[in-house]
Amino acid sequence: LILQVNTYCFTLKMVQSRAENSDKSVKMVNTCVLENFGSKVMFVPMNDQIHELHTIIRDKCTSQGDFVFYSDRLIRLVLEESLNLLPYSPWTVVSPTGFSYDGLRFSSGNCSVSIIRSGEVMEKGLRECCRSMRIGKILIQKDADSGEVKVVYSKLVQDIQRRHVLLLYPIMNTGKTVHKAMQVLIGNKVKPSNVILVNLFCTPSSLHYLSDVMPEISIVTSECSLDPPNYFCTKYFGQRSGEDPKGRPTMRW
């Protein structure tokens, strides 16, 4: 099950009570998520397993190999929840013992779009869940002079306007990159209501921004906080970057 924000806030209070002795830990489960972002914003239910994965990902002592392993676990959990939002249709099968079973199967017409480069970390998990799902690409970069984000490259499924789309973007700070990607999809006649943003970590401002400019898209994430792990993709890909005074990588995706 996916819990919406108004339910998720109670779980966060429980998590915060466990972190009373650590100011930094409290910051990670800040009360900003108590705000109502709308029914389209959904969270993976917080439990000890998710909390442990968040802890390992944020630990500066975690090796790059362990970081990838536990990040892949979190990605898989978020993807599995996102798949619940795709359309299903009734399907009856016959078991090896000859009994008829009334079940479900994916309705035809699903695909994914990865926002390069960070979105590519989620493709492995997606292929493990949906082996035949086709994946498109969108490359968006910030203009050095104006600071505006612009589309550099896009390669989409040919009949994407007929499909439901999983939009992969793990770390979201402002929401502007996702907004630009949505403009590309809308330009290819994709309905915003058919798009599901699959995200790991985001900020309150990014959720507010997307809820204002793209209220029809669904968003599935594991955490909303003021301090998302912006070094995520740098460490996942094994790249080096500068560090701030607290020893955290400064490269942001």
C-alpha positions in Angstrom: 0.0 0.0 0.0 1.0 3.6 -0.6 0.3 6.1 2.2 -0.6 9.6 1.3 1.0 12.6 3.1 -1.7 13.0 5.7 -1.1 9.5 6.9 2.6 9.5 6.4 3.1 12.4 8.8 2.1 10.2 11.8 4.8 7.6 10.9 7.4 10.4 10.7 6.5 11.5 14.2 7.3 7.9 15.4 10.6 8.0 13.5 11.5 11.4 14.9 10.9 10.2 18.4 13.6 7.5 17.8 16.1 10.2 16.8 15.6 12.6 19.7 19.3 12.3 20.7 20.6 13.3 17.3 20.1 16.8 15.9 21.2 15.7 12.5 18.8 12.7 12.5 15.9 14.9 13.5 16.7 17.2 10.6 16.3 14.3 8.2 12.7 13.7 9.4 11.8 17.3 9.7 8.2 18.4 10.0 8.0 20.0 6.6 6.3 16.9 5.3 3.3 17.6 7.6 2.2 20.0 4.9 -0.5 18.8 2.5 1.0 18.4 -1.0 -2.2 17.0 -2.5 -3.5 13.6 -3.2 -1.1 13.0 -6.2 1.9 13.0 -3.9 2.5 9.6 -2.3 5.1 8.1 0.0 6.4 4.6 0.4 5.3 3.6 3.9 8.0 4.4 6.4 9.2 1.4 8.3 12.5 0.2 9.9 13.8 -1.3 6.7 13.3 2.0 4.8 14.8 4.0 7.7 17.8 1.7 7.7 18.4 2.2 3.9 18.1 6.0 4.3 20.7 5.8 7.1 23.2 3.7 5.1 22.8 6.1 2.1 23.5 9.1 4.3 26.4 7.6 6.2 29.7 9.1 4.9 31.5 5.9 6.0 29.5 3.7 3.6 31.7 2.3 0.9 30.8 2.9 -2.7 30.0 -0.8 -3.2 27.6 -0.9 -0.3 26.1 2.4 -1.3 25.2 1.0 -4.7 23.8 -2.3 -3.2 21.6 -0.5 -0.6 20.5 2.2 -3.1 19.4 -0.5 -5.5 17.3 -2.0 -2.7 15.6 1.4 -2.1 15.1 2.0 -5.8 13.4 -1.4 -6.1 11.1 -0.8 -3.2 10.0 2.6 -4.6 9.6 1.2 -8.1 7.4 -1.6 -6.8 5.1 0.9 -5.2 5.0 3.0 -8.3 3.9 0.0 -10.4 0.7 -0.1 -8.3 -0.4 3.1 -10.0 -0.2 1.6 -13.5 -3.5 0.3 -15.0 -4.3 -3.4 -14.7 -7.0 -5.6 -16.3 -8.6 -8.8 -15.2 -6.9 -12.0 -16.4 -7.8 -15.6 -15.8 -5.2 -18.4 -15.8 -5.2 -22.1 -15.3 -2.8 -23.5 -12.7 -0.7 -26.7 -13.2 -3.3 -28.5 -11.0 -6.1 -27.5 -13.4 -7.8 -24.9 -11.3 -8.9 -21.6 -12.8 -7.5 -18.4 -11.1 -9.0 -15.0 -11.6 -6.1 -12.5 -11.4 -4.7 -9.4 -12.9 -2.1 -8.4 -15.5 -0.6 -5.1 -16.7 -2.7 -3.4 -19.3 -0.8 -2.8 -22.5 0.8 0.5 -23.1 3.4 1.2 -20.3 6.9 2.7 -20.8 9.5 4.6 -18.9 11.6 7.8 -19.4 14.9 8.3 -17.7 16.1 11.9 -17.1 19.8 11.6 -17.8 22.1 11.1 -16.0 20.7 10.6 -12.5 17.6 8.7 -13.7 19.8 6.0 -15.2 20.6 4.7 -11.7 16.9 3.5 -11.5 16.9 1.6 -14.9 18.5 -1.6 -13.5 15.7 -1.9 -10.9 13.1 -1.2 -13.5 14.3 -3.9 -15.7 14.3 -6.3 -12.8 10.6 -5.5 -12.2 9.5 -5.1 -15.9 11.8 -7.0 -18.3 10.0 -5.9 -21.4 9.3 -2.2 -20.6 10.8 0.2 -23.1 12.9 3.1 -21.7 13.3 6.5 -23.3 15.8 9.2 -22.5 15.8 13.0 -21.8 19.0 15.0 -21.2 18.4 18.3 -19.5 21.2 20.7 -18.5 21.4 24.1 -16.9 22.6 27.0 -19.1 25.8 28.4 -17.8 24.9 32.0 -18.7 21.2 32.3 -17.9 20.9 29.5 -15.3 17.8 28.2 -17.1 17.4 24.5 -17.7 17.2 23.4 -21.3 16.7 20.2 -23.2 19.8 18.9 -24.9 18.6 15.5 -26.1 15.5 13.4 -26.1 14.8 9.9 -27.4 11.3 8.7 -26.6 9.1 5.6 -27.5 7.5 6.2 -30.8 3.9 5.9 -29.6 4.4 7.4 -26.2 1.3 9.4 -26.4 -0.7 6.2 -26.0 1.2 5.0 -23.0 1.4 5.5 -19.2 4.9 6.8 -18.4 7.2 6.1 -15.4 9.4 9.2 -15.2 12.7 8.3 -13.4 14.4 11.0 -11.4 15.9 10.0 -8.0 16.9 13.4 -6.4 14.7 16.5 -6.7 15.7 19.8 -5.3 13.6 22.4 -7.2 11.3 20.5 -9.5 12.4 22.6 -12.5 14.2 19.7 -14.3 11.1 17.5 -14.0 8.9 20.4 -15.2 11.1 20.7 -18.3 11.0 17.0 -18.9 7.2 17.1 -18.6 7.1 19.9 -21.2 8.9 17.5 -23.6 6.4 14.7 -22.8 3.4 17.1 -23.3 5.0 18.3 -26.6 4.8 14.6 -27.6 1.1 14.5 -26.7 1.5 12.6 -23.4 -1.3 13.3 -20.9 0.1 14.6 -17.6 -2.4 12.3 -15.8 -0.6 9.4 -17.4 2.8 10.3 -15.9 4.1 8.8 -12.6 7.3 10.5 -11.3 9.4 7.8 -9.5 11.7 9.6 -7.0 13.8 8.7 -4.0 14.4 12.0 -2.2 12.9 15.4 -2.6 12.5 18.8 -0.9 9.2 20.4 0.1 9.8 23.3 -2.3 10.1 20.9 -5.2 6.8 19.2 -4.3 5.0 22.5 -3.9 6.4 23.7 -7.3 5.3 20.6 -9.2 1.9 20.5 -7.5 1.4 24.1 -8.8 2.7 23.8 -12.3 1.8 20.1 -13.0 -1.0 19.1 -10.6 -2.1 16.1 -12.7 1.1 14.0 -12.5 1.5 11.4 -9.7 4.6 11.5 -7.6 6.0 8.5 -5.6 8.9 9.2 -3.3 10.5 7.7 -0.2 11.3 10.9 1.7 10.8 14.7 1.7 13.3 16.7 3.7 15.2 19.9 3.7 18.5 18.0 3.3 18.2 15.4 0.6 21.4 13.5 -0.3 22.5 15.5 -3.3 25.7 13.5 -3.6 23.6 10.4 -4.4 24.5 10.1 -8.1 28.1 11.2 -7.7 28.7 8.4 -5.2 26.5 5.8 -7.0 28.6 6.2 -10.2 31.9 6.3 -8.2 32.9 9.8 -9.2 34.9 12.2 -7.1 33.8 15.7 -6.3 34.8 18.6 -4.0 33.6 18.6 -0.4 32.0 21.3 1.8 33.3 22.1 5.3 31.2 19.2 6.7 32.9 16.7 4.4 29.9 16.3 2.1 30.3 16.1 -1.7 29.3 19.4 -3.3 28.4 18.2 -6.7 24.6 18.4 -7.2 22.5 16.7 -9.9 
